[in-house]
């Protein structure tokens, strides 16, 4: 029996990183640099106050009621494409909270505080978790701390708990007590580990259509996330009970020629509703992502897209019941900039609506919903 793998596992289990090439001549491709703190250690070092915990529980329940149809409020998930700077992100979220209070009878506002960014080619800024300073090299320990501190500060200053994308399932524990909404991106939605980890969440989780636009794949991911699973997670054998708040997110698609195809039109929503009705999925619900391939990343089109979605809801009560909200990419300054340009409150990834247009759109949604 070859005991080398066992020895390696035992060494790692005891907390020592032993290079695999100790056991064989050819070195492996991984270089183990340092062991990061566990999620519980990070949570203990940067805890939520009792008031924040109560606030999160309240907002989680409000979002749950929207997804399950107990509330007819409209869900608006809005904020920067990437949360790259603590000061400007918290400034934005604080501005958002004042408007959110004014429309709270009709609209539930959830800020986007996205700290992990998927990259189509693997190149580019991967988010605050990887690079707390976009102009410096990756620093994952500093990124974990920066991610946690930003979320906690945003809650403290605004009274709003946020949404984030789960790009890396093994990192969920670092933010599980903070987030009120989780998105699974187009490149992750087909991954079995993402689906199974979502099945253990107790918050609303949006499963985006894949970049191909395939509704069946998206709906299969929702079904999978709503079921109980047994699997291995962070070195433990775990069992989940299923997440009844898993739902679809339409974000547009890309055809074989690389061109964007929107999927927010009335006909798309009718098709999705019919497909939902063919499946054993509880709480059928959909969020429309107004940017990405739905807008072809023309950020100003988000305004028109949101209004068309609201119009479709008014035309058909079944579509109204299905479409629970929208996602909008928005920041203080409109458009985007290159890393290092230094414009406060301007996206360094995808272009966003500016604050004045965003504020007007929120008021319009409250009127039209």
C-alpha positions in Angstrom: 0.0 0.0 0.0 1.3 3.4 -0.9 1.1 5.5 2.3 2.5 8.7 0.8 -0.9 10.4 0.2 -2.0 9.3 3.7 1.2 10.9 5.2 0.5 14.1 3.3 -3.1 14.2 4.5 -2.0 13.6 8.1 0.7 16.3 7.9 -1.9 18.8 6.5 -4.5 17.8 9.1 -2.0 18.6 11.9 -1.7 22.1 10.6 1.6 21.8 8.7 1.9 22.5 5.0 4.3 19.9 3.7 5.3 20.3 0.0 4.1 17.4 -2.0 7.5 17.1 -3.7 8.9 15.8 -0.4 7.3 12.5 -1.4 8.1 12.5 -5.1 10.8 13.8 -7.4 8.7 15.9 -9.7 7.3 19.0 -8.0 3.6 19.7 -8.3 2.1 22.9 -9.7 0.7 24.2 -6.4 2.8 26.3 -4.1 1.4 26.5 -0.6 2.3 29.9 0.8 0.3 30.3 4.1 -2.7 28.9 5.9 -5.6 31.3 6.2 -7.7 31.7 9.3 -10.9 29.6 9.5 -14.2 31.3 8.9 -15.0 31.0 12.7 -11.7 32.8 13.5 -12.5 35.6 11.1 -16.0 35.9 12.4 -14.8 36.0 16.0 -12.2 38.6 15.2 -14.7 40.9 13.3 -18.1 40.1 14.9 -21.5 41.6 14.3 -23.2 43.4 17.1 -26.4 42.1 18.6 -28.2 45.0 16.9 -26.8 44.0 13.5 -27.8 40.4 14.0 -31.4 41.4 14.7 -31.4 43.8 11.7 -30.1 41.0 9.4 -32.8 38.6 10.7 -35.5 41.2 10.0 -34.3 41.9 6.5 -33.8 38.2 5.7 -37.4 37.7 6.6 -38.6 40.6 4.4 -36.7 39.2 1.4 -38.0 35.7 2.2 -41.6 37.0 2.2 -41.0 38.6 -1.2 -39.7 35.4 -2.8 -42.4 33.2 -1.3 -45.2 35.7 -2.3 -46.2 36.6 1.3 -45.2 40.2 0.5 -45.9 42.1 -2.7 -43.0 44.5 -2.3 -40.6 44.7 -5.2 -37.0 43.7 -4.6 -34.2 46.0 -5.9 -30.7 44.8 -5.7 -28.5 47.7 -6.7 -24.9 48.8 -6.3 -21.4 48.8 -7.8 -20.3 46.2 -10.2 -17.4 45.5 -7.8 -16.9 46.8 -4.3 -13.4 48.0 -4.7 -13.0 50.8 -2.1 -14.4 50.8 1.4 -15.0 54.5 1.7 -16.8 55.0 -1.6 -18.8 51.8 -1.3 -20.0 52.8 2.2 -20.7 56.4 1.0 -22.8 54.9 -1.8 -24.7 52.5 0.5 -25.4 55.4 3.0 -26.9 57.5 0.2 -28.9 54.5 -0.9 -30.3 54.0 2.6 -31.9 57.4 2.6 -33.7 56.8 -0.6 -34.6 53.2 0.5 -36.4 54.6 3.5 -38.6 56.9 1.3 -39.7 54.0 -0.9 -39.9 51.3 1.7 -43.6 50.8 1.5 -43.3 49.4 -2.1 -39.6 48.6 -2.7 -37.2 46.5 -0.7 -33.7 47.9 -1.4 -30.7 45.5 -1.1 -27.2 47.0 -1.8 -24.8 45.1 -4.0 -21.5 44.8 -2.2 -19.8 42.3 -4.5 -16.3 41.4 -3.2 -15.5 38.6 -5.6 -15.4 39.1 -9.4 -15.5 36.3 -12.0 -13.2 36.9 -15.0 -14.0 35.5 -18.4 -10.4 34.9 -19.3 -9.0 34.6 -15.8 -7.2 38.0 -16.1 -8.1 41.3 -14.4 -9.2 42.5 -11.0 -10.8 39.6 -9.1 -12.3 41.6 -6.3 -11.6 42.9 -2.8 -11.1 39.4 -1.4 -8.2 38.8 -3.8 -6.8 42.4 -3.9 -7.9 44.7 -1.2 -5.8 47.3 -3.0 -6.5 46.9 -6.8 -3.1 48.4 -7.6 -1.1 45.9 -5.5 -0.6 42.1 -5.6 -3.1 39.7 -4.2 -3.2 39.4 -0.4 -5.9 37.0 0.7 -5.6 37.4 4.4 -5.9 41.2 4.1 -8.7 40.6 1.6 -10.7 38.5 4.0 -10.4 41.2 6.7 -11.2 44.0 4.3 -14.2 42.1 3.0 -15.6 41.6 6.4 -14.9 45.1 7.6 -16.5 46.7 4.6 -19.7 44.7 5.0 -19.9 45.5 8.7 -19.2 49.2 8.2 -21.9 49.4 5.5 -24.5 47.8 7.8 -23.5 50.0 10.7 -23.7 53.3 8.6 -26.7 52.5 6.5 -28.9 49.9 8.3 -28.9 47.9 5.1 -27.6 44.3 4.8 -26.3 43.4 1.4 -26.0 41.0 -1.5 -22.8 39.4 -2.7 -21.9 36.8 -5.3 -20.7 33.4 -4.1 -17.8 32.8 -6.5 -15.9 30.4 -4.2 -18.2 28.1 -2.2 -15.6 27.3 0.4 -15.5 30.9 1.5 -19.2 31.1 2.4 -18.5 30.8 6.1 -16.6 34.1 6.1 -19.8 36.1 5.3 -22.7 33.7 6.2 -23.8 35.9 9.1 -23.6 39.1 7.1 -25.4 38.6 3.8 -29.1 38.7 3.1 -28.9 37.7 -0.5 -26.5 35.6 -2.5 -26.1 35.4 -6.3 -24.6 32.4 -8.2 -23.1 33.7 -11.4 -23.5 32.5 -15.0 -20.2 30.7 -15.0 -20.8 29.0 -11.7 -24.4 27.9 -11.9 -23.7 24.6 -13.6 -21.2 23.6 -10.9 -22.4 20.9 -8.6 -20.5 22.2 -5.6 -22.2 25.6 -5.9 -25.6 24.0 -6.2 -25.1 21.8 -3.1 -23.6 24.6 -1.0 -26.6 26.8 -1.8 -28.8 24.0 -0.6 -27.5 24.7 2.9 -28.2 28.5 2.9 -31.0 30.1 4.8 -31.1 33.2 2.7 -32.5 33.9 -0.8 -30.2 32.8 -3.5 -30.4 33.7 -7.1 -29.2 31.2 -9.7 -28.4 33.1 -13.0 -28.9 31.6 -16.4 -25.6 30.4 -17.9 -23.9 32.4 -20.6 -25.4 30.1 -23.1 -28.8 31.3 -22.0 -30.1 27.8 -21.4 -33.2 28.0 -19.2 -33.2 24.3 -18.4 -29.7 24.5 -16.9 -30.8 27.4 -14.7 -33.9 25.7 -13.5 -32.1 22.5 -12.9 -29.7 24.5 -10.6 -32.7 25.9 -8.7 -34.2 22.4 -8.3 -30.9 21.0 -7.1 -30.4 23.9 -4.6 -33.9 23.3 -3.2 -33.1 19.6 -2.4 -31.2 18.1 0.6 -27.7 16.9 -0.1 -24.8 15.0 1.6 -21.3 16.0 0.4 -17.8 17.0 1.6 -17.3 20.6 2.5 -14.1 22.2 3.9 -12.9 18.7 5.0 -16.2 17.7 6.7 -18.9 15.4 5.7 -22.1 17.6 5.8 -25.8 17.2 5.1 -28.1 20.1 4.1 -31.9 20.4 4.2 -32.4 22.3 0.9 -33.0 26.0 0.3 -36.6 26.8 -0.7 -35.6 30.4 -1.4 -33.4 29.5 -4.4 -34.8 31.2 -7.6 -33.8 32.2 -11.1 -32.0 35.3 -12.4 -32.2 36.3 -16.0 -29.1 38.1 -17.1 -29.1 37.7 -20.9 -26.9 35.4 -22.9 -24.2 35.2 -25.6 -24.7 33.4 -28.9 -22.1 31.4 -30.8 -20.8 34.6 -32.5 -20.2 36.3 -29.2 -23.2 38.7 -29.5 -25.4 39.5 -26.5 -29.0 38.3 -26.5 -31.4 39.8 -24.0 -33.9 37.6 -22.1 -36.0 40.1 -20.2 -38.8 40.6 -22.7 -42.4 39.6 -22.1 -42.0 36.4 -24.3 -39.0 35.3 -22.2 -40.8 35.7 -19.0 -43.8 33.8 -20.3 -41.5 31.0 -21.4 -39.8 30.9 -18.1 -43.2 30.7 -16.3 -44.3 27.8 -18.4 -41.0 25.9 -17.7 -41.4 26.6 -14.0 -44.9 25.1 -14.1 -43.5 21.9 -15.7 -41.2 21.3 -12.7 -41.5 20.4 -9.1 -40.0 23.7 -7.8 -41.4 25.5 -4.8 -41.7 29.3 -4.7 -41.3 30.0 -8.4 -39.6 33.4 -8.6 -37.3 35.4 -10.9 -35.1 38.5 -10.7 -34.1 40.4 -13.8 -30.5 41.5 -14.1 -30.8 44.7 -16.1 -27.1 44.8 -17.0 -24.6 42.3 -18.4 -25.8 40.7 -21.6 -29.3 42.1 -21.2 -28.0 45.6 -21.7 -24.9 44.5 -23.7 -23.1 46.4 -20.9 -24.6 49.7 -22.1 -25.3 50.8 -18.6 -27.8 53.5 -19.5 -30.1 50.9 -21.0 -30.7 49.6 -17.5 -33.3 52.3 -17.0 -35.3 51.3 -20.1 -35.0 47.6 -19.3 -36.3 48.0 -15.7 -39.3 50.0 -17.0 -40.1 47.4 -19.6 -40.0 44.6 -17.0 -42.4 46.6 -14.8 -44.6 47.1 -17.8 -44.7 43.3 -18.5 -45.7 42.8 -14.8 -48.6 45.1 -15.2 -49.8 43.3 -18.4 -50.0 39.8 -16.8 -50.8 38.9 -13.2 -48.9 35.6 -13.5 -45.8 37.4 -14.7 -46.3 39.9 -11.9 -46.2 37.0 -9.4 -43.2 35.5 -11.0 -40.9 38.6 -11.3 -40.0 39.6 -7.8 -37.4 42.2 -8.6 -34.5 43.5 -10.6 -30.7 43.9 -10.3 -29.0 47.2 -11.3 -25.4 48.1 -11.4 -24.9 51.6 -10.0 -22.3 53.7 -8.3 -21.6 57.3 -7.4 -20.1 58.3 -10.7 -21.4 56.9 -14.0 -19.4 54.7 -16.4 -16.1 53.1 -15.5 -12.4 53.8 -15.3 -9.1 52.0 -15.5 -7.4 50.8 -12.3 -5.2 53.7 -11.1 -7.3 56.5 -12.5 -8.4 57.4 -9.0 -11.9 58.8 -9.6 -13.8 58.4 -6.3 -16.9 56.3 -6.6 -16.4 55.2 -10.2 -16.3 51.5 -11.2 -13.1 49.8 -12.1 -14.9 46.9 -13.7 -18.2 47.1 -15.7 -19.7 50.6 -16.3 -22.5 51.6 -13.9 -25.3 54.2 -13.7 -24.3 57.3 -11.8 -26.0 58.3 -8.5 -28.4 60.9 -9.8 -29.8 58.5 -12.5 -29.9 55.7 -10.0 -31.9 57.8 -7.5 -34.4 58.8 -10.1 -34.8 55.2 -11.2 -35.5 54.1 -7.6 -38.3 56.7 -7.3 -39.7 55.6 -10.7 -39.7 52.0 -9.7 -41.7 52.9 -6.6 -44.2 54.7 -8.8 -44.5 52.0 -11.4 -44.4 48.9 -9.3 
